[in-house]
Amino acid sequence: MPIPTTRRLACAALLGLALPFAVQAQQGYPSRPIKVIVPFPAGSTTDIIARAITDKMSQSMGQQLVVENRAGASGTIGQAAAAAAAPDGYTIMVHSSSHTVSPHTFAKLPFDTQADFAGVTPISSTPNVLVISPAKNIRTLQQLLAAARAKPGSMNFASAGQGSATHLNAEKFKLAAKIEAQNIPFKGSAEAVTEVMAGRVDYYFSPIAPVIGQIRNGQLLPLAVGSPKRAAALPDVPTTAEAGVPGSEFNFWIGMFAPAKTPREIVQRLHDEVVKALATPEVKERFTTLGADAWTMEPAQFDAYIREEIRGNAALVKAAGLEVQK
């Protein structure tokens, strides 16, 4: 049966509206600079990783990728800005594992962590390392546990914000070790590291990058890494499981996201550019210095991983009894 003329015209009009996006996604993208929202301060591990990757992507894509730090509220300020951006590929976000924690630590968010974002790819798996001031006279993880158990509730730990990945790592460790310790949240790693070095806070599950220099010069002692396997940057430091606390492993990752309705061609292009950047000698060397391992997934796989981690973190937040922020 022939299609009515009006219907043919309507279909043609819809196709005409869709065509510019498709052409842009496949051929003309990017035609102007791309904003990269990082929901943490400049100098944070997420920021350093984002800049290492986007510098190479700028060269490859022929347009500047400009990092904009939108810190605060455990990353949710930056997340909200990214979720509200136009889904045209000119605003993307580089975030950490905290992305999958915020749905369970905030009573209300101005975005939906799953529905409002499209995963591009993870970028790196970056182990956290438990550091402590040498002035505490604690040299091993078992000594730390003994001190915590000798005076229950007297010990505290730093985090880069309530509900951040550093906080969740510490809470998972605390549950597995069966110790009591109080979270002292800071705006970012820089403040947390300063307070631990001064001895005012007992320990911190820090990303390696902000503390590798202090570890090397003896200002901080690394007792264990929180990851499932040892960190290449600290090969002599055991995992928390190896040091006697099984079930405490935590995967701290950093990844790239786009607003949910970004054309799939653009999402795939961004994914491919990240993979290309990770293969360059400059980024490999930078990651080695940071103690980061390159890690990628196809966009659909990353979306599935995010859904699963959100479910898993719900159980962890509940078990840890974390207070939900209003």
C-alpha positions as YAML, in Angstrom:
chain: A
units: angstrom
residues:
- id: 1
  name: MET
  ca: [0.00, 0.00, 0.00]
- id: 2
  name: PRO
  ca: [1.53, 3.38, -0.95]
- id: 3
  name: ILE
  ca: [2.57, 5.68, 1.92]
- id: 4
  name: PRO
  ca: [0.43, 8.87, 2.04]
- id: 5
  name: THR
  ca: [2.17, 12.02, 0.86]
- id: 6
  name: THR
  ca: [1.77, 13.78, 4.22]
- id: 7
  name: ARG
  ca: [3.38, 10.84, 6.02]
- id: 8
  name: ARG
  ca: [6.26, 10.78, 3.53]
- id: 9
  name: LEU
  ca: [6.81, 14.49, 4.09]
- id: 10
  name: ALA
  ca: [6.74, 14.05, 7.89]
- id: 11
  name: CYS
  ca: [9.31, 11.24, 7.72]
- id: 12
  name: ALA
  ca: [11.51, 13.32, 5.45]
- id: 13
  name: ALA
  ca: [11.29, 16.25, 7.88]
- id: 14
  name: LEU
  ca: [12.29, 14.06, 10.82]
- id: 15
  name: LEU
  ca: [15.18, 12.63, 8.82]
- id: 16
  name: GLY
  ca: [16.26, 16.14, 7.94]
- id: 17
  name: LEU
  ca: [16.33, 17.10, 11.65]
- id: 18
  name: ALA
  ca: [18.34, 14.04, 12.58]
- id: 19
  name: LEU
  ca: [20.82, 14.32, 9.71]
- id: 20
  name: PRO
  ca: [22.89, 17.26, 11.04]
- id: 21
  name: PHE
  ca: [23.58, 15.41, 14.29]
- id: 22
  name: ALA
  ca: [24.56, 12.25, 12.43]
- id: 23
  name: VAL
  ca: [26.84, 14.14, 10.06]
- id: 24
  name: GLN
  ca: [28.39, 16.07, 12.94]
- id: 25
  name: ALA
  ca: [28.94, 12.88, 14.93]
- id: 26
  name: GLN
  ca: [30.60, 11.06, 12.08]
- id: 27
  name: GLN
  ca: [32.46, 13.79, 10.19]
- id: 28
  name: GLY
  ca: [32.42, 17.30, 11.68]
- id: 29
  name: TYR
  ca: [32.99, 16.52, 15.34]
- id: 30
  name: PRO
  ca: [34.63, 18.27, 17.06]
- id: 31
  name: SER
  ca: [34.39, 21.69, 15.45]
- id: 32
  name: ARG
  ca: [35.05, 23.70, 18.63]
- id: 33
  name: PRO
  ca: [36.70, 23.17, 22.05]
- id: 34
  name: ILE
  ca: [35.30, 20.53, 24.39]
- id: 35
  name: LYS
  ca: [34.68, 21.27, 28.06]
- id: 36
  name: VAL
  ca: [35.82, 18.52, 30.47]
- id: 37
  name: ILE
  ca: [34.20, 18.79, 33.90]
- id: 38
  name: VAL
  ca: [36.25, 17.32, 36.76]
- id: 39
  name: PRO
  ca: [34.21, 17.26, 40.01]
- id: 40
  name: PHE
  ca: [37.32, 17.58, 42.20]
- id: 41
  name: PRO
  ca: [39.95, 20.28, 42.81]
- id: 42
  name: ALA
  ca: [42.94, 20.93, 40.58]
- id: 43
  name: GLY
  ca: [45.81, 18.67, 41.63]
- id: 44
  name: SER
  ca: [43.56, 15.81, 42.72]
- id: 45
  name: THR
  ca: [44.23, 12.37, 41.23]
- id: 46
  name: THR
  ca: [41.10, 12.61, 39.06]
- id: 47
  name: ASP
  ca: [42.25, 16.01, 37.80]
- id: 48
  name: ILE
  ca: [45.79, 14.79, 37.05]
- id: 49
  name: ILE
  ca: [44.51, 11.74, 35.15]
- id: 50
  name: ALA
  ca: [41.98, 13.89, 33.25]
- id: 51
  name: ARG
  ca: [44.67, 16.35, 32.13]
- id: 52
  name: ALA
  ca: [47.09, 13.60, 31.10]
- id: 53
  name: ILE
  ca: [44.45, 12.06, 28.83]
- id: 54
  name: THR
  ca: [42.84, 15.22, 27.48]
- id: 55
  name: ASP
  ca: [46.18, 16.78, 26.52]
- id: 56
  name: LYS
  ca: [46.79, 13.88, 24.13]
- id: 57
  name: MET
  ca: [43.17, 13.85, 22.94]
- id: 58
  name: SER
  ca: [43.43, 17.55, 22.07]
- id: 59
  name: GLN
  ca: [46.36, 16.80, 19.80]
- id: 60
  name: SER
  ca: [44.62, 13.88, 18.14]
- id: 61
  name: MET
  ca: [41.18, 15.51, 17.73]
- id: 62
  name: GLY
  ca: [42.42, 18.91, 16.55]
- id: 63
  name: GLN
  ca: [40.46, 20.82, 19.20]
- id: 64
  name: GLN
  ca: [41.26, 21.81, 22.77]
- id: 65
  name: LEU
  ca: [39.76, 19.76, 25.59]
- id: 66
  name: VAL
  ca: [39.53, 22.31, 28.40]
- id: 67
  name: VAL
  ca: [39.39, 20.99, 31.97]
- id: 68
  name: GLU
  ca: [36.99, 22.83, 34.28]
- id: 69
  name: ASN
  ca: [37.21, 21.93, 37.98]
- id: 70
  name: ARG
  ca: [33.75, 21.98, 39.59]
- id: 71
  name: ALA
  ca: [34.57, 20.71, 43.07]
- id: 72
  name: GLY
  ca: [32.33, 20.32, 46.09]
- id: 73
  name: ALA
  ca: [29.71, 18.11, 47.75]
- id: 74
  name: SER
  ca: [31.69, 14.89, 47.14]
- id: 75
  name: GLY
  ca: [31.66, 15.45, 43.39]
- id: 76
  name: THR
  ca: [27.92, 16.02, 43.00]
- id: 77
  name: ILE
  ca: [28.26, 19.69, 41.96]
- id: 78
  name: GLY
  ca: [30.31, 18.68, 38.94]
- id: 79
  name: GLN
  ca: [28.01, 15.74, 38.23]
- id: 80
  name: ALA
  ca: [24.97, 18.05, 38.21]
- id: 81
  name: ALA
  ca: [26.68, 20.43, 35.78]
- id: 82
  name: ALA
  ca: [27.58, 17.59, 33.42]
- id: 83
  name: ALA
  ca: [24.12, 16.03, 33.59]
- id: 84
  name: ALA
  ca: [22.49, 19.36, 32.68]
- id: 85
  name: ALA
  ca: [24.81, 20.06, 29.73]
- id: 86
  name: ALA
  ca: [23.67, 19.80, 26.13]
- id: 87
  name: PRO
  ca: [24.15, 16.23, 24.84]
- id: 88
  name: ASP
  ca: [26.21, 17.32, 21.84]
- id: 89
  name: GLY
  ca: [29.67, 16.03, 22.77]
- id: 90
  name: TYR
  ca: [31.00, 19.44, 23.79]
- id: 91
  name: THR
  ca: [30.68, 18.82, 27.52]
- id: 92
  name: ILE
  ca: [32.00, 15.61, 29.05]
- id: 93
  name: MET
  ca: [33.00, 14.58, 32.55]
- id: 94
  name: VAL
  ca: [35.94, 12.72, 34.06]
- id: 95
  name: HIS
  ca: [34.95, 11.32, 37.46]
- id: 96
  name: SER
  ca: [35.99, 8.62, 39.90]
- id: 97
  name: SER
  ca: [34.39, 5.69, 41.71]
- id: 98
  name: SER
  ca: [32.54, 8.32, 43.78]
- id: 99
  name: HIS
  ca: [30.13, 8.52, 40.83]
- id: 100
  name: THR
  ca: [28.54, 5.24, 41.94]
- id: 101
  name: VAL
  ca: [28.49, 6.15, 45.64]
- id: 102
  name: SER
  ca: [26.55, 9.44, 45.60]
- id: 103
  name: PRO
  ca: [23.13, 7.82, 44.88]
- id: 104
  name: HIS
  ca: [23.34, 6.18, 48.31]
- id: 105
  name: THR
  ca: [24.84, 9.00, 50.37]
- id: 106
  name: PHE
  ca: [22.59, 11.87, 49.28]
- id: 107
  name: ALA
  ca: [18.85, 11.85, 49.94]
- id: 108
  name: LYS
  ca: [18.15, 14.06, 46.92]
- id: 109
  name: LEU
  ca: [20.27, 14.68, 43.83]
- id: 110
  name: PRO
  ca: [19.41, 16.96, 40.89]
- id: 111
  name: PHE
  ca: [20.30, 14.14, 38.51]
- id: 112
  name: ASP
  ca: [19.94, 10.39, 38.07]
- id: 113
  name: THR
  ca: [23.35, 8.71, 38.20]
- id: 114
  name: GLN
  ca: [22.32, 6.00, 35.74]
- id: 115
  name: ALA
  ca: [19.74, 7.66, 33.52]
- id: 116
  name: ASP
  ca: [21.47, 11.02, 33.02]
- id: 117
  name: PHE
  ca: [24.93, 9.78, 31.98]
- id: 118
  name: ALA
  ca: [26.40, 7.69, 29.18]
- id: 119
  name: GLY
  ca: [29.56, 5.84, 30.07]
- id: 120
  name: VAL
  ca: [32.39, 6.44, 27.60]
- id: 121
  name: THR
  ca: [35.08, 4.25, 29.19]
- id: 122
  name: PRO
  ca: [37.02, 3.78, 32.38]
- id: 123
  name: ILE
  ca: [40.46, 5.37, 32.05]
- id: 124
  name: SER
  ca: [42.44, 3.94, 34.92]
- id: 125
  name: SER
  ca: [42.37, 1.73, 37.96]
- id: 126
  name: THR
  ca: [44.30, 3.61, 40.61]
- id: 127
  name: PRO
  ca: [44.99, 1.85, 43.92]
- id: 128
  name: ASN
  ca: [44.56, 3.69, 47.19]
- id: 129
  name: VAL
  ca: [47.37, 3.34, 49.71]
- id: 130
  name: LEU
  ca: [46.89, 3.47, 53.47]
- id: 131
  name: VAL
  ca: [49.38, 6.06, 54.75]
- id: 132
  name: ILE
  ca: [50.27, 7.16, 58.25]
- id: 133
  name: SER
  ca: [52.69, 9.62, 59.83]
- id: 134
  name: PRO
  ca: [55.98, 8.04, 61.03]
- id: 135
  name: ALA
  ca: [55.45, 9.94, 64.29]
- id: 136
  name: LYS
  ca: [52.63, 7.52, 65.15]
- id: 137
  name: ASN
  ca: [55.25, 4.77, 65.63]
- id: 138
  name: ILE
  ca: [53.13, 2.30, 63.68]
- id: 139
  name: ARG
  ca: [55.07, 0.34, 61.07]
- id: 140
  name: THR
  ca: [52.68, -2.40, 59.91]
- id: 141
  name: LEU
  ca: [48.98, -2.85, 59.26]
- id: 142
  name: GLN
  ca: [48.75, -5.31, 62.11]
- id: 143
  name: GLN
  ca: [50.19, -2.70, 64.49]
- id: 144
  name: LEU
  ca: [47.54, -0.25, 63.29]
- id: 145
  name: LEU
  ca: [44.80, -2.79, 63.97]
- id: 146
  name: ALA
  ca: [46.23, -3.55, 67.42]
- id: 147
  name: ALA
  ca: [46.23, 0.17, 68.29]
- id: 148
  name: ALA
  ca: [42.64, 0.56, 67.07]
- id: 149
  name: ARG
  ca: [41.44, -2.44, 69.07]
- id: 150
  name: ALA
  ca: [43.29, -1.42, 72.22]
- id: 151
  name: LYS
  ca: [41.24, 1.79, 72.43]
- id: 152
  name: PRO
  ca: [38.01, 1.27, 70.45]
- id: 153
  name: GLY
  ca: [36.68, 4.47, 68.92]
- id: 154
  name: SER
  ca: [39.82, 6.51, 69.57]
- id: 155
  name: MET
  ca: [41.20, 6.30, 66.02]
- id: 156
  name: ASN
  ca: [40.19, 8.40, 63.01]
- id: 157
  name: PHE
  ca: [40.87, 8.49, 59.28]
- id: 158
  name: ALA
  ca: [40.82, 11.16, 56.59]
- id: 159
  name: SER
  ca: [38.74, 11.11, 53.41]
- id: 160
  name: ALA
  ca: [38.40, 13.40, 50.41]
- id: 161
  name: GLY
  ca: [34.78, 14.05, 51.31]
- id: 162
  name: GLN
  ca: [31.83, 12.16, 52.78]
- id: 163
  name: GLY
  ca: [30.86, 9.38, 50.36]
- id: 164
  name: SER
  ca: [33.99, 9.74, 48.24]
- id: 165
  name: ALA
  ca: [35.89, 6.70, 46.97]
- id: 166
  name: THR
  ca: [38.57, 7.29, 49.62]
- id: 167
  name: HIS
  ca: [35.84, 7.24, 52.27]
- id: 168
  name: LEU
  ca: [34.25, 4.03, 50.95]
- id: 169
  name: ASN
  ca: [37.65, 2.32, 50.77]
- id: 170
  name: ALA
  ca: [38.25, 3.15, 54.44]
- id: 171
  name: GLU
  ca: [34.77, 2.04, 55.46]
- id: 172
  name: LYS
  ca: [35.13, -1.30, 53.66]
- id: 173
  name: PHE
  ca: [38.48, -1.82, 55.36]
- id: 174
  name: LYS
  ca: [37.02, -0.89, 58.75]
- id: 175
  name: LEU
  ca: [34.15, -3.38, 58.35]
- id: 176
  name: ALA
  ca: [36.45, -6.20, 57.20]
- id: 177
  name: ALA
  ca: [38.96, -5.51, 59.99]
- id: 178
  name: LYS
  ca: [36.22, -5.16, 62.63]
- id: 179
  name: ILE
  ca: [37.63, -1.95, 64.08]
- id: 180
  name: GLU
  ca: [36.10, 1.39, 65.04]
- id: 181
  name: ALA
  ca: [37.37, 4.62, 63.49]
- id: 182
  name: GLN
  ca: [35.85, 8.02, 62.77]
- id: 183
  name: ASN
  ca: [35.77, 9.58, 59.31]
- id: 184
  name: ILE
  ca: [37.22, 13.12, 59.09]
- id: 185
  name: PRO
  ca: [36.12, 14.45, 55.67]
- id: 186
  name: PHE
  ca: [38.09, 17.10, 53.76]
- id: 187
  name: LYS
  ca: [37.48, 18.95, 50.49]
- id: 188
  name: GLY
  ca: [40.17, 16.95, 48.70]
- id: 189
  name: SER
  ca: [43.33, 14.90, 49.01]
- id: 190
  name: ALA
  ca: [45.65, 17.87, 49.54]
- id: 191
  name: GLU
  ca: [44.05, 18.82, 52.86]
- id: 192
  name: ALA
  ca: [43.73, 15.19, 53.94]
- id: 193
  name: VAL
  ca: [47.41, 14.49, 53.29]
- id: 194
  name: THR
  ca: [48.49, 17.61, 55.19]
- id: 195
  name: GLU
  ca: [46.51, 16.61, 58.28]
- id: 196
  name: VAL
  ca: [47.81, 13.03, 58.26]
- id: 197
  name: MET
  ca: [51.40, 14.22, 57.86]
- id: 198
  name: ALA
  ca: [50.89, 16.54, 60.84]
- id: 199
  name: GLY
  ca: [49.56, 13.63, 62.89]
- id: 200
  name: ARG
  ca: [46.22, 15.29, 63.57]
- id: 201
  name: VAL
  ca: [44.46, 12.50, 61.66]
- id: 202
  name: ASP
  ca: [45.60, 8.90, 62.08]
- id: 203
  name: TYR
  ca: [45.50, 7.46, 58.56]
- id: 204
  name: TYR
  ca: [44.23, 7.95, 55.04]
- id: 205
  name: PHE
  ca: [43.45, 5.64, 52.11]
- id: 206
  name: SER
  ca: [44.95, 8.03, 49.59]
- id: 207
  name: PRO
  ca: [45.30, 7.72, 45.84]
- id: 208
  name: ILE
  ca: [48.99, 7.11, 45.19]
- id: 209
  name: ALA
  ca: [49.66, 10.28, 43.19]
- id: 210
  name: PRO
  ca: [49.18, 12.84, 46.00]
- id: 211
  name: VAL
  ca: [51.43, 10.91, 48.42]
- id: 212
  name: ILE
  ca: [54.12, 9.18, 46.35]
- id: 213
  name: GLY
  ca: [56.59, 12.02, 46.95]
- id: 214
  name: GLN
  ca: [55.98, 12.04, 50.71]
- id: 215
  name: ILE
  ca: [56.37, 8.24, 50.82]
- id: 216
  name: ARG
  ca: [59.69, 8.42, 49.00]
- id: 217
  name: ASN
  ca: [61.09, 11.11, 51.27]
- id: 218
  name: GLY
  ca: [59.90, 9.43, 54.46]
- id: 219
  name: GLN
  ca: [57.21, 11.91, 55.48]
- id: 220
  name: LEU
  ca: [54.52, 9.22, 55.22]
- id: 221
  name: LEU
  ca: [54.62, 5.45, 55.72]
- id: 222
  name: PRO
  ca: [52.62, 3.17, 53.39]
- id: 223
  name: LEU
  ca: [51.14, 0.25, 55.32]
- id: 224
  name: ALA
  ca: [49.05, -1.42, 52.59]
- id: 225
  name: VAL
  ca: [47.22, -0.79, 49.31]
- id: 226
  name: GLY
  ca: [43.46, -1.18, 49.20]
- id: 227
  name: SER
  ca: [43.33, -2.72, 45.75]
- id: 228
  name: PRO
  ca: [42.89, -6.42, 44.86]
- id: 229
  name: LYS
  ca: [46.53, -6.56, 43.67]
- id: 230
  name: ARG
  ca: [49.74, -4.71, 44.51]
- id: 231
  name: ALA
  ca: [50.44, -1.34, 42.94]
- id: 232
  name: ALA
  ca: [53.20, -1.18, 40.33]
- id: 233
  name: ALA
  ca: [54.41, 2.09, 41.87]
- id: 234
  name: LEU
  ca: [54.72, 0.48, 45.31]
- id: 235
  name: PRO
  ca: [55.62, -3.16, 44.60]
- id: 236
  name: ASP
  ca: [56.90, -3.85, 48.12]
- id: 237
  name: VAL
  ca: [53.71, -2.67, 49.84]
- id: 238
  name: PRO
  ca: [51.23, -5.51, 50.49]
- id: 239
  name: THR
  ca: [47.53, -5.37, 49.79]
- id: 240
  name: THR
  ca: [45.26, -5.10, 52.81]
- id: 241
  name: ALA
  ca: [44.22, -8.71, 52.17]
- id: 242
  name: GLU
  ca: [47.85, -9.86, 52.12]
- id: 243
  name: ALA
  ca: [48.45, -7.95, 55.34]
- id: 244
  name: GLY
  ca: [45.72, -9.87, 57.12]
- id: 245
  name: VAL
  ca: [42.37, -8.22, 56.28]
- id: 246
  name: PRO
  ca: [40.61, -10.32, 53.60]
- id: 247
  name: GLY
  ca: [37.46, -8.87, 52.06]
- id: 248
  name: SER
  ca: [38.76, -5.30, 52.29]
- id: 249
  name: GLU
  ca: [39.67, -4.85, 48.60]
- id: 250
  name: PHE
  ca: [38.34, -1.72, 46.87]
- id: 251
  name: ASN
  ca: [38.71, -0.82, 43.19]
- id: 252
  name: PHE
  ca: [39.29, 2.93, 42.84]
- id: 253
  name: TRP
  ca: [38.82, 3.92, 39.20]
- id: 254
  name: ILE
  ca: [38.59, 7.05, 37.08]
- id: 255
  name: GLY
  ca: [36.41, 7.18, 33.97]
- id: 256
  name: MET
  ca: [34.83, 9.38, 31.31]
- id: 257
  name: PHE
  ca: [31.13, 10.15, 30.90]
- id: 258
  name: ALA
  ca: [28.90, 12.18, 28.59]
- id: 259
  name: PRO
  ca: [25.33, 13.45, 29.06]
- id: 260
  name: ALA
  ca: [22.94, 10.56, 28.47]
- id: 261
  name: LYS
  ca: [21.51, 11.56, 25.08]
- id: 262
  name: THR
  ca: [24.86, 12.27, 23.45]
- id: 263
  name: PRO
  ca: [24.85, 10.58, 20.00]
- id: 264
  name: ARG
  ca: [26.37, 7.11, 20.17]
- id: 265
  name: GLU
  ca: [28.77, 7.96, 17.35]
- id: 266
  name: ILE
  ca: [30.25, 10.74, 19.47]
- id: 267
  name: VAL
  ca: [30.43, 8.52, 22.56]
- id: 268
  name: GLN
  ca: [32.27, 5.89, 20.52]
- id: 269
  name: ARG
  ca: [34.62, 8.51, 19.05]
- id: 270
  name: LEU
  ca: [35.51, 9.72, 22.55]
- id: 271
  name: HIS
  ca: [36.07, 6.13, 23.67]
- id: 272
  name: ASP
  ca: [38.39, 5.46, 20.74]
- id: 273
  name: GLU
  ca: [40.34, 8.66, 21.42]
- id: 274
  name: VAL
  ca: [40.86, 7.68, 25.08]
- id: 275
  name: VAL
  ca: [42.16, 4.26, 24.00]
- id: 276
  name: LYS
  ca: [44.48, 5.95, 21.52]
- id: 277
  name: ALA
  ca: [45.79, 8.38, 24.17]
- id: 278
  name: LEU
  ca: [46.43, 5.55, 26.65]
- id: 279
  name: ALA
  ca: [48.64, 3.82, 24.11]
- id: 280
  name: THR
  ca: [51.03, 6.78, 23.78]
- id: 281
  name: PRO
  ca: [54.45, 6.60, 25.50]
- id: 282
  name: GLU
  ca: [53.85, 9.94, 27.25]
- id: 283
  name: VAL
  ca: [50.63, 8.79, 28.93]
- id: 284
  name: LYS
  ca: [52.09, 5.39, 29.80]
- id: 285
  name: GLU
  ca: [55.02, 7.10, 31.51]
- id: 286
  name: ARG
  ca: [52.71, 9.52, 33.33]
- id: 287
  name: PHE
  ca: [50.51, 6.69, 34.58]
- id: 288
  name: THR
  ca: [53.54, 4.77, 35.84]
- id: 289
  name: THR
  ca: [54.57, 7.83, 37.84]
- id: 290
  name: LEU
  ca: [51.05, 8.12, 39.27]
- id: 291
  name: GLY
  ca: [50.77, 4.45, 40.11]
- id: 292
  name: ALA
  ca: [47.78, 4.15, 37.78]
- id: 293
  name: ASP
  ca: [46.96, 1.20, 35.54]
- id: 294
  name: ALA
  ca: [45.28, 1.94, 32.19]
- id: 295
  name: TRP
  ca: [41.84, 0.33, 31.98]
- id: 296
  name: THR
  ca: [39.21, 0.59, 29.26]
- id: 297
  name: MET
  ca: [35.82, -0.90, 28.34]
- id: 298
  name: GLU
  ca: [33.46, -0.40, 25.44]
- id: 299
  name: PRO
  ca: [30.71, 2.13, 26.32]
- id: 300
  name: ALA
  ca: [27.95, -0.48, 26.73]
- id: 301
  name: GLN
  ca: [30.18, -2.57, 29.01]
- id: 302
  name: PHE
  ca: [31.01, 0.46, 31.11]
- id: 303
  name: ASP
  ca: [27.32, 1.31, 31.50]
- id: 304
  name: ALA
  ca: [26.69, -2.24, 32.73]
- id: 305
  name: TYR
  ca: [29.64, -2.01, 35.12]
- id: 306
  name: ILE
  ca: [28.27, 1.26, 36.55]
- id: 307
  name: ARG
  ca: [24.85, -0.30, 37.15]
- id: 308
  name: GLU
  ca: [26.42, -3.24, 38.97]
- id: 309
  name: GLU
  ca: [28.70, -1.07, 41.10]
- id: 310
  name: ILE
  ca: [25.80, 1.18, 42.12]
- id: 311
  name: ARG
  ca: [24.01, -1.92, 43.41]
- id: 312
  name: GLY
  ca: [27.12, -3.15, 45.24]
- id: 313
  name: ASN
  ca: [27.78, 0.21, 46.87]
- id: 314
  name: ALA
  ca: [24.22, 0.32, 48.18]
- id: 315
  name: ALA
  ca: [25.03, -2.72, 50.31]
- id: 316
  name: LEU
  ca: [28.36, -1.25, 51.46]
- id: 317
  name: VAL
  ca: [26.83, 2.09, 52.46]
- id: 318
  name: LYS
  ca: [24.10, 0.29, 54.41]
- id: 319
  name: ALA
  ca: [26.55, -2.05, 56.16]
- id: 320
  name: ALA
  ca: [28.78, 0.88, 57.10]
- id: 321
  name: GLY
  ca: [25.80, 2.80, 58.49]
- id: 322
  name: LEU
  ca: [26.75, 5.94, 56.57]
- id: 323
  name: GLU
  ca: [24.60, 8.98, 57.19]
- id: 324
  name: VAL
  ca: [22.58, 10.10, 54.18]
- id: 325
  name: GLN
  ca: [23.05, 13.79, 53.46]
- id: 326
  name: LYS
  ca: [19.82, 15.78, 53.12]
...
